[in-house]
């Protein structure tokens, strides 16, 4: 399963649901974002109770602003269509697993 990139057109349809959703706000020029993207790709098959998506902040500045993304990488966890956690900075696979536990 590939991590799908969201944009302003498909964001609400995918994220504002009754599921647990992890969003990685990133930019292509960001070194720590690239590292975290690799971690998420490596662990995506191990996370069955949470869908993972990406949002490019350069292409979707309105989404970044709406969700208060001030620095990247930034992980935001949604559950039942609401933000339940928000953390900035690179995270290891273990830290991400802890982050998605609600």
N, CA, C and O atoms as a GROMACS GRO file, in nm:
protein
  408
    1UNK      N    1   0.084  -0.119   0.000
    1UNK     CA    2   0.000   0.000   0.000
    1UNK      C    3   0.088   0.125   0.000
    1UNK      O    4   0.174   0.142   0.087
    2UNK      N    5   0.066   0.210  -0.095
    2UNK     CA    6   0.144   0.333  -0.107
    2UNK      C    7   0.081   0.442  -0.021
    2UNK      O    8  -0.041   0.448  -0.005
    3UNK      N    9   0.166   0.528   0.035
    3UNK     CA   10   0.115   0.640   0.113
    3UNK      C   11   0.065   0.745   0.014
    3UNK      O   12   0.142   0.797  -0.068
    4UNK      N   13  -0.062   0.776   0.021
    4UNK     CA   14  -0.127   0.867  -0.072
    4UNK      C   15  -0.102   1.012  -0.031
    4UNK      O   16  -0.107   1.046   0.087
    5UNK      N   17  -0.075   1.095  -0.131
    5UNK     CA   18  -0.058   1.238  -0.106
    5UNK      C   19  -0.193   1.307  -0.121
    5UNK      O   20  -0.262   1.291  -0.221
    6UNK      N   21  -0.228   1.384  -0.020
    6UNK     CA   22  -0.354   1.457  -0.022
    6UNK      C   23  -0.332   1.601  -0.067
    6UNK      O   24  -0.222   1.655  -0.058
    7UNK      N   25  -0.441   1.661  -0.115
    7UNK     CA   26  -0.439   1.802  -0.153
    7UNK      C   27  -0.566   1.867  -0.100
    7UNK      O   28  -0.645   1.803  -0.031
    8UNK      N   29  -0.586   1.993  -0.132
    8UNK     CA   30  -0.701   2.065  -0.078
    8UNK      C   31  -0.834   2.011  -0.132
    8UNK      O   32  -0.937   2.031  -0.069
    9UNK      N   33  -0.832   1.945  -0.246
    9UNK     CA   34  -0.955   1.891  -0.303
    9UNK      C   35  -0.999   1.760  -0.236
    9UNK      O   36  -1.119   1.739  -0.217
   10UNK      N   37  -0.904   1.673  -0.200
   10UNK     CA   38  -0.943   1.542  -0.146
   10UNK      C   39  -0.919   1.527   0.004
   10UNK      O   40  -0.948   1.421   0.060
   11UNK      N   41  -0.867   1.629   0.069
   11UNK     CA   42  -0.831   1.619   0.211
   11UNK      C   43  -0.952   1.584   0.298
   11UNK      O   44  -0.948   1.484   0.371
   12UNK      N   45  -1.057   1.664   0.292
   12UNK     CA   46  -1.172   1.643   0.382
   12UNK      C   47  -1.239   1.509   0.358
   12UNK      O   48  -1.281   1.443   0.453
   13UNK      N   49  -1.249   1.469   0.234
   13UNK     CA   50  -1.312   1.341   0.201
   13UNK      C   51  -1.235   1.224   0.263
   13UNK      O   52  -1.296   1.127   0.308
   14UNK      N   53  -1.102   1.231   0.265
   14UNK     CA   54  -1.020   1.122   0.319
   14UNK      C   55  -1.002   1.128   0.470
   14UNK      O   56  -1.000   1.025   0.538
   15UNK      N   57  -0.990   1.250   0.523
   15UNK     CA   58  -0.947   1.266   0.662
   15UNK      C   59  -1.062   1.283   0.760
   15UNK      O   60  -1.058   1.230   0.871
   16UNK      N   61  -1.164   1.356   0.721
   16UNK     CA   62  -1.273   1.385   0.813
   16UNK      C   63  -1.373   1.269   0.811
   16UNK      O   64  -1.484   1.281   0.759
   17UNK      N   65  -1.330   1.158   0.869
   17UNK     CA   66  -1.409   1.035   0.871
   17UNK      C   67  -1.404   0.977   1.012
   17UNK      O   68  -1.352   1.040   1.104
   18UNK      N   69  -1.456   0.857   1.029
   18UNK     CA   70  -1.456   0.794   1.160
   18UNK      C   71  -1.331   0.708   1.183
   18UNK      O   72  -1.324   0.633   1.280
   19UNK      N   73  -1.235   0.718   1.095
   19UNK     CA   74  -1.112   0.637   1.105
   19UNK      C   75  -1.003   0.712   1.179
   19UNK      O   76  -1.012   0.833   1.202
   20UNK      N   77  -0.899   0.638   1.216
   20UNK     CA   78  -0.778   0.699   1.271
   20UNK      C   79  -0.686   0.728   1.152
   20UNK      O   80  -0.654   0.638   1.074
   21UNK      N   81  -0.645   0.854   1.140
   21UNK     CA   82  -0.568   0.900   1.024
   21UNK      C   83  -0.441   0.972   1.073
   21UNK      O   84  -0.448   1.058   1.160
   22UNK      N   85  -0.327   0.936   1.016
   22UNK     CA   86  -0.201   1.004   1.043
   22UNK      C   87  -0.163   1.082   0.918
   22UNK      O   88  -0.154   1.026   0.809
   23UNK      N   89  -0.140   1.213   0.936
   23UNK     CA   90  -0.099   1.298   0.824
   23UNK      C   91   0.044   1.346   0.848
   23UNK      O   92   0.076   1.398   0.955
   24UNK      N   93   0.128   1.327   0.748
   24UNK     CA   94   0.266   1.376   0.750
   24UNK      C   95   0.270   1.502   0.664
   24UNK      O   96   0.266   1.495   0.541
   25UNK      N   97   0.278   1.619   0.730
   25UNK     CA   98   0.296   1.746   0.657
   25UNK      C   99   0.446   1.761   0.632
   25UNK      O  100   0.526   1.755   0.725
   26UNK      N  101   0.483   1.781   0.505
   26UNK     CA  102   0.624   1.778   0.466
   26UNK      C  103   0.649   1.875   0.349
   26UNK      O  104   0.557   1.937   0.296
   27UNK      N  105   0.777   1.885   0.311
   27UNK     CA  106   0.818   1.954   0.188
   27UNK      C  107   0.929   1.872   0.124
   27UNK      O  108   1.007   1.807   0.193
   28UNK      N  109   0.937   1.876  -0.008
   28UNK     CA  110   1.035   1.793  -0.080
   28UNK      C  111   1.179   1.837  -0.052
   28UNK      O  112   1.271   1.755  -0.063
   29UNK      N  113   1.200   1.963  -0.018
   29UNK     CA  114   1.335   2.014   0.006
   29UNK      C  115   1.384   1.991   0.149
   29UNK      O  116   1.499   2.022   0.180
   30UNK      N  117   1.300   1.937   0.235
   30UNK     CA  118   1.328   1.923   0.378
   30UNK      C  119   1.396   1.790   0.407
   30UNK      O  120   1.337   1.684   0.387
   31UNK      N  121   1.522   1.795   0.455
   31UNK     CA  122   1.597   1.674   0.486
   31UNK      C  123   1.531   1.585   0.590
   31UNK      O  124   1.513   1.465   0.565
   32UNK      N  125   1.493   1.639   0.708
   32UNK     CA  126   1.424   1.555   0.807
   32UNK      C  127   1.292   1.497   0.756
   32UNK      O  128   1.252   1.389   0.797
   33UNK      N  129   1.225   1.570   0.666
   33UNK     CA  130   1.100   1.519   0.606
   33UNK      C  131   1.128   1.395   0.522
   33UNK      O  132   1.052   1.298   0.526
   34UNK      N  133   1.237   1.397   0.447
   34UNK     CA  134   1.273   1.282   0.365
   34UNK      C  135   1.304   1.161   0.452
   34UNK      O  136   1.264   1.048   0.421
   35UNK      N  137   1.374   1.186   0.563
   35UNK     CA  138   1.406   1.076   0.655
   35UNK      C  139   1.279   1.018   0.715
   35UNK      O  140   1.264   0.896   0.724
   36UNK      N  141   1.186   1.105   0.756
   36UNK     CA  142   1.062   1.055   0.817
   36UNK      C  143   0.976   0.986   0.713
   36UNK      O  144   0.907   0.889   0.746
   37UNK      N  145   0.977   1.032   0.591
   37UNK     CA  146   0.903   0.966   0.484
   37UNK      C  147   0.951   0.822   0.467
   37UNK      O  148   0.871   0.731   0.448
   38UNK      N  149   1.082   0.802   0.474
   38UNK     CA  150   1.139   0.667   0.464
   38UNK      C  151   1.093   0.580   0.580
   38UNK      O  152   1.060   0.463   0.562
   39UNK      N  153   1.091   0.637   0.701
   39UNK     CA  154   1.046   0.562   0.819
   39UNK      C  155   0.899   0.521   0.801
   39UNK      O  156   0.863   0.406   0.826
   40UNK      N  157   0.816   0.615   0.758
   40UNK     CA  158   0.673   0.585   0.739
   40UNK      C  159   0.653   0.479   0.631
   40UNK      O  160   0.569   0.390   0.647
   41UNK      N  161   0.729   0.487   0.523
   41UNK     CA  162   0.719   0.386   0.416
   41UNK      C  163   0.756   0.248   0.470
   41UNK      O  164   0.690   0.149   0.438
   42UNK      N  165   0.861   0.242   0.552
   42UNK     CA  166   0.906   0.114   0.606
   42UNK      C  167   0.806   0.053   0.703
   42UNK      O  168   0.796  -0.070   0.714
   43UNK      N  169   0.732   0.136   0.774
   43UNK     CA  170   0.644   0.084   0.879
   43UNK      C  171   0.496   0.079   0.841
   43UNK      O  172   0.415   0.031   0.919
   44UNK      N  173   0.460   0.127   0.723
   44UNK     CA  174   0.318   0.140   0.687
   44UNK      C  175   0.244   0.007   0.690
   44UNK      O  176   0.125   0.004   0.724
   45UNK      N  177   0.309  -0.103   0.656
   45UNK     CA  178   0.244  -0.234   0.656
   45UNK      C  179   0.220  -0.285   0.798
   45UNK      O  180   0.133  -0.369   0.819
   46UNK      N  181   0.296  -0.234   0.894
   46UNK     CA  182   0.284  -0.278   1.033
   46UNK      C  183   0.174  -0.204   1.109
   46UNK      O  184   0.139  -0.243   1.220
   47UNK      N  185   0.121  -0.099   1.050
   47UNK     CA  186   0.020  -0.019   1.117
   47UNK      C  187  -0.114  -0.047   1.049
   47UNK      O  188  -0.145   0.008   0.943
   48UNK      N  189  -0.194  -0.132   1.112
   48UNK     CA  190  -0.319  -0.172   1.048
   48UNK      C  191  -0.438  -0.088   1.095
   48UNK      O  192  -0.540  -0.081   1.026
   49UNK      N  193  -0.426  -0.025   1.210
   49UNK     CA  194  -0.541   0.048   1.265
   49UNK      C  195  -0.540   0.197   1.233
   49UNK      O  196  -0.619   0.273   1.288
   50UNK      N  197  -0.449   0.239   1.144
   50UNK     CA  198  -0.434   0.382   1.114
   50UNK      C  199  -0.396   0.399   0.967
   50UNK      O  200  -0.303   0.335   0.917
   51UNK      N  201  -0.469   0.487   0.897
   51UNK     CA  202  -0.433   0.519   0.759
   51UNK      C  203  -0.331   0.632   0.761
   51UNK      O  204  -0.340   0.723   0.843
   52UNK      N  205  -0.233   0.626   0.670
   52UNK     CA  206  -0.127   0.727   0.663
   52UNK      C  207  -0.137   0.802   0.531
   52UNK      O  208  -0.150   0.742   0.425
   53UNK      N  209  -0.131   0.935   0.540
   53UNK     CA  210  -0.132   1.021   0.422
   53UNK      C  211  -0.023   1.127   0.436
   53UNK      O  212   0.032   1.148   0.544
   54UNK      N  213   0.007   1.194   0.324
   54UNK     CA  214   0.105   1.302   0.321
   54UNK      C  215   0.041   1.428   0.264
   54UNK      O  216  -0.048   1.422   0.180
   55UNK      N  217   0.089   1.544   0.312
   55UNK     CA  218   0.047   1.672   0.257
   55UNK      C  219   0.172   1.757   0.236
   55UNK      O  220   0.247   1.782   0.330
   56UNK      N  221   0.194   1.800   0.112
   56UNK     CA  222   0.306   1.887   0.079
   56UNK      C  223   0.267   2.031   0.115
   56UNK      O  224   0.174   2.086   0.056
   57UNK      N  225   0.336   2.090   0.211
   57UNK     CA  226   0.299   2.224   0.260
   57UNK      C  227   0.322   2.332   0.155
   57UNK      O  228   0.256   2.436   0.158
   58UNK      N  229   0.414   2.310   0.062
   58UNK     CA  230   0.437   2.409  -0.044
   58UNK      C  231   0.323   2.409  -0.145
   58UNK      O  232   0.290   2.514  -0.200
   59UNK      N  233   0.263   2.294  -0.168
   59UNK     CA  234   0.152   2.284  -0.262
   59UNK      C  235   0.016   2.307  -0.198
   59UNK      O  236  -0.082   2.336  -0.267
   60UNK      N  237   0.010   2.294  -0.066
   60UNK     CA  238  -0.118   2.308   0.007
   60UNK      C  239  -0.101   2.401   0.127
   60UNK      O  240  -0.124   2.360   0.241
   61UNK      N  241  -0.061   2.526   0.103
   61UNK     CA  242  -0.037   2.616   0.216
   61UNK      C  243  -0.162   2.644   0.299
   61UNK      O  244  -0.151   2.671   0.419
   62UNK      N  245  -0.278   2.639   0.239
   62UNK     CA  246  -0.401   2.664   0.315
   62UNK      C  247  -0.427   2.553   0.417
   62UNK      O  248  -0.471   2.582   0.528
   63UNK      N  249  -0.400   2.429   0.381
   63UNK     CA  250  -0.414   2.319   0.477
   63UNK      C  251  -0.313   2.332   0.589
   63UNK      O  252  -0.346   2.312   0.706
   64UNK      N  253  -0.190   2.366   0.554
   64UNK     CA  254  -0.087   2.384   0.657
   64UNK      C  255  -0.128   2.494   0.754
   64UNK      O  256  -0.113   2.479   0.876
   65UNK      N  257  -0.179   2.603   0.703
   65UNK     CA  258  -0.223   2.714   0.787
   65UNK      C  259  -0.343   2.674   0.873
   65UNK      O  260  -0.348   2.705   0.992
   66UNK      N  261  -0.440   2.606   0.812
   66UNK     CA  262  -0.562   2.565   0.884
   66UNK      C  263  -0.529   2.476   1.003
   66UNK      O  264  -0.595   2.484   1.107
   67UNK      N  265  -0.428   2.390   0.989
   67UNK     CA  266  -0.393   2.298   1.096
   67UNK      C  267  -0.272   2.342   1.178
   67UNK      O  268  -0.215   2.263   1.253
   68UNK      N  269  -0.232   2.467   1.162
   68UNK     CA  270  -0.128   2.525   1.246
   68UNK      C  271   0.011   2.468   1.226
   68UNK      O  272   0.090   2.466   1.320
   69UNK      N  273   0.041   2.422   1.107
   69UNK     CA  274   0.174   2.367   1.079
   69UNK      C  275   0.272   2.482   1.065
   69UNK      O  276   0.268   2.557   0.967
   70UNK      N  277   0.360   2.494   1.164
   70UNK     CA  278   0.457   2.604   1.166
   70UNK      C  279   0.598   2.557   1.131
   70UNK      O  280   0.683   2.637   1.094
   71UNK      N  281   0.621   2.426   1.143
   71UNK     CA  282   0.752   2.369   1.117
   71UNK      C  283   0.729   2.227   1.064
   71UNK      O  284   0.629   2.163   1.096
   72UNK      N  285   0.822   2.180   0.983
   72UNK     CA  286   0.810   2.047   0.925
   72UNK      C  287   0.937   1.967   0.952
   72UNK      O  288   1.044   2.025   0.970
   73UNK      N  289   0.925   1.835   0.954
   73UNK     CA  290   0.805   1.756   0.940
   73UNK      C  291   0.710   1.776   1.059
   73UNK      O  292   0.753   1.809   1.170
   74UNK      N  293   0.582   1.756   1.033
   74UNK     CA  294   0.480   1.772   1.136
   74UNK      C  295   0.379   1.660   1.118
   74UNK      O  296   0.319   1.645   1.012
   75UNK      N  297   0.360   1.582   1.223
   75UNK     CA  298   0.262   1.474   1.221
   75UNK      C  299   0.137   1.520   1.293
   75UNK      O  300   0.144   1.576   1.403
   76UNK      N  301   0.021   1.497   1.231
   76UNK     CA  302  -0.106   1.526   1.295
   76UNK      C  303  -0.189   1.399   1.290
   76UNK      O  304  -0.206   1.338   1.185
   77UNK      N  305  -0.241   1.361   1.407
   77UNK     CA  306  -0.325   1.243   1.419
   77UNK      C  307  -0.472   1.286   1.432
   77UNK      O  308  -0.507   1.365   1.519
   78UNK      N  309  -0.554   1.232   1.344
   78UNK     CA  310  -0.698   1.258   1.347
   78UNK      C  311  -0.769   1.132   1.391
   78UNK      O  312  -0.730   1.021   1.353
   79UNK      N  313  -0.872   1.148   1.470
   79UNK     CA  314  -0.960   1.036   1.502
   79UNK      C  315  -1.102   1.089   1.502
   79UNK      O  316  -1.132   1.192   1.563
   80UNK      N  317  -1.189   1.018   1.433
   80UNK     CA  318  -1.328   1.061   1.418
   80UNK      C  319  -1.338   1.203   1.362
   80UNK      O  320  -1.425   1.280   1.401
   81UNK      N  321  -1.246   1.236   1.268
   81UNK     CA  322  -1.249   1.365   1.201
   81UNK      C  323  -1.195   1.481   1.280
   81UNK      O  324  -1.204   1.596   1.235
   82UNK      N  325  -1.137   1.456   1.398
   82UNK     CA  326  -1.085   1.563   1.483
   82UNK      C  327  -0.937   1.541   1.512
   82UNK      O  328  -0.890   1.428   1.521
   83UNK      N  329  -0.864   1.652   1.525
   83UNK     CA  330  -0.723   1.644   1.562
   83UNK      C  331  -0.712   1.600   1.707
   83UNK      O  332  -0.772   1.660   1.795
   84UNK      N  333  -0.635   1.493   1.731
   84UNK     CA  334  -0.614   1.447   1.868
   84UNK      C  335  -0.469   1.464   1.913
   84UNK      O  336  -0.442   1.470   2.033
   85UNK      N  337  -0.376   1.471   1.819
   85UNK     CA  338  -0.234   1.492   1.853
   85UNK      C  339  -0.167   1.566   1.738
   85UNK      O  340  -0.206   1.555   1.622
   86UNK      N  341  -0.063   1.643   1.775
   86UNK     CA  342   0.012   1.721   1.676
   86UNK      C  343   0.154   1.733   1.727
   86UNK      O  344   0.176   1.786   1.837
   87UNK      N  345   0.252   1.686   1.651
   87UNK     CA  346   0.392   1.696   1.691
   87UNK      C  347   0.481   1.733   1.574
   87UNK      O  348   0.461   1.687   1.461
   88UNK      N  349   0.580   1.819   1.602
   88UNK     CA  350   0.676   1.861   1.501
   88UNK      C  351   0.807   1.784   1.518
   88UNK      O  352   0.838   1.733   1.626
   89UNK      N  353   0.881   1.777   1.409
   89UNK     CA  354   1.014   1.719   1.413
   89UNK      C  355   1.017   1.573   1.372
   89UNK      O  356   0.915   1.504   1.370
   90UNK      N  357   1.137   1.528   1.339
   90UNK     CA  358   1.159   1.390   1.297
   90UNK      C  359   1.125   1.294   1.411
   90UNK      O  360   1.154   1.322   1.527
   91UNK      N  361   1.064   1.182   1.376
   91UNK     CA  362   1.030   1.078   1.472
   91UNK      C  363   1.080   0.943   1.421
   91UNK      O  364   1.078   0.916   1.300
   92UNK      N  365   1.126   0.860   1.513
   92UNK     CA  366   1.164   0.724   1.479
   92UNK      C  367   1.039   0.639   1.465
   92UNK      O  368   0.929   0.683   1.501
   93UNK      N  369   1.054   0.518   1.414
   93UNK     CA  370   0.940   0.427   1.400
   93UNK      C  371   0.875   0.402   1.536
   93UNK      O  372   0.752   0.400   1.546
   94UNK      N  373   0.954   0.382   1.639
   94UNK     CA  374   0.901   0.358   1.773
   94UNK      C  375   0.824   0.480   1.824
   94UNK      O  376   0.717   0.465   1.884
   95UNK      N  377   0.877   0.598   1.802
   95UNK     CA  378   0.808   0.721   1.844
   95UNK      C  379   0.675   0.739   1.768
   95UNK      O  380   0.576   0.785   1.825
   96UNK      N  381   0.674   0.703   1.641
   96UNK     CA  382   0.551   0.714   1.562
   96UNK      C  383   0.448   0.614   1.613
   96UNK      O  384   0.330   0.648   1.624
   97UNK      N  385   0.490   0.492   1.644
   97UNK     CA  386   0.397   0.392   1.699
   97UNK      C  387   0.335   0.442   1.829
   97UNK      O  388   0.215   0.427   1.851
   98UNK      N  389   0.416   0.501   1.915
   98UNK     CA  390   0.365   0.559   2.041
   98UNK      C  391   0.271   0.675   2.013
   98UNK      O  392   0.169   0.690   2.080
   99UNK      N  393   0.305   0.757   1.915
   99UNK     CA  394   0.225   0.875   1.880
   99UNK      C  395   0.084   0.838   1.836
   99UNK      O  396  -0.011   0.908   1.868
  100UNK      N  397   0.071   0.728   1.761
  100UNK     CA  398  -0.061   0.692   1.708
  100UNK      C  399  -0.147   0.615   1.809
  100UNK      O  400  -0.264   0.586   1.783
  101UNK      N  401  -0.090   0.582   1.923
  101UNK     CA  402  -0.170   0.516   2.027
  101UNK      C  403  -0.257   0.621   2.094
  101UNK      O  404  -0.207   0.720   2.148
  102UNK      N  405  -0.388   0.599   2.090
  102UNK     CA  406  -0.482   0.694   2.153
  102UNK      C  407  -0.556   0.623   2.263
  102UNK      O  408  -0.640   0.684   2.330
   0.00000   0.00000   0.00000
